[in-house]
Amino acid sequence: MSRGEIEVEIRIDGEEIEVNRFVQEMMGNAIAGAISALKGVRMDWNELKITVNRNRSANTNTNTNHVE
């Protein structure tokens, strides 16, 4: 994988969350490293998108002290 500058954009429920350069590099490099270990992934990729959805109805945590 080429070591070009990595930009990371974070959106939560459509709202963009600002992240500084350090966080962008830290998160980007960690994700890029994990992705590079997957079979079939080209090392010269340009864009990577990950979507994480939380299914609240599946949350069975009954701890009333739990903060989300």
C-alpha positions in Angstrom: 0.0 0.0 0.0 1.3 3.4 -0.9 1.9 5.7 2.0 -0.1 8.7 0.7 -1.8 11.1 3.0 -4.9 9.5 4.6 -8.0 11.5 5.2 -10.7 10.2 7.5 -14.3 11.6 7.6 -16.6 10.5 10.4 -20.4 11.0 10.2 -22.8 10.0 13.0 -26.5 10.0 11.9 -25.5 12.3 9.0 -23.7 14.8 11.1 -20.0 15.2 10.3 -17.7 15.0 13.4 -14.5 17.1 13.2 -11.3 15.1 13.8 -7.8 16.6 13.9 -4.8 15.4 11.8 -3.5 13.1 14.5 -6.8 11.3 14.9 -7.2 11.0 11.1 -3.8 9.4 10.7 -4.2 7.1 13.7 -7.6 5.9 12.7 -6.8 5.7 9.0 -3.6 3.8 9.5 -5.3 1.3 11.9 -8.1 0.7 9.5 -5.8 0.5 6.5 -3.6 -2.1 8.3 -6.6 -4.2 9.2 -7.9 -4.1 5.6 -4.6 -5.0 4.1 -4.7 -8.3 6.0 -8.0 -9.3 4.1 -7.8 -11.7 1.2 -8.5 -10.2 -2.2 -8.0 -6.5 -1.2 -5.8 -4.6 -3.7 -3.0 -2.8 -2.0 -3.4 0.2 -4.3 -7.0 1.2 -3.2 -7.9 4.9 -3.2 -11.1 5.0 -1.1 -12.5 2.8 1.6 -16.0 3.1 3.1 -17.2 1.4 6.3 -20.7 1.7 7.5 -21.6 0.7 11.0 -25.3 0.5 12.0 -26.6 0.0 15.5 -29.7 -2.1 15.8 -31.2 -0.7 19.0 -34.0 -3.2 19.1 -31.4 -6.0 19.5 -29.9 -4.2 22.6 -30.8 -6.5 25.5 -28.7 -4.6 28.1 -30.9 -4.1 31.1 -28.3 -2.3 33.2 -29.9 1.1 34.1 -26.5 2.6 34.8 -25.3 2.1 31.2 -24.6 5.3 29.4 -24.6 5.4 25.6 
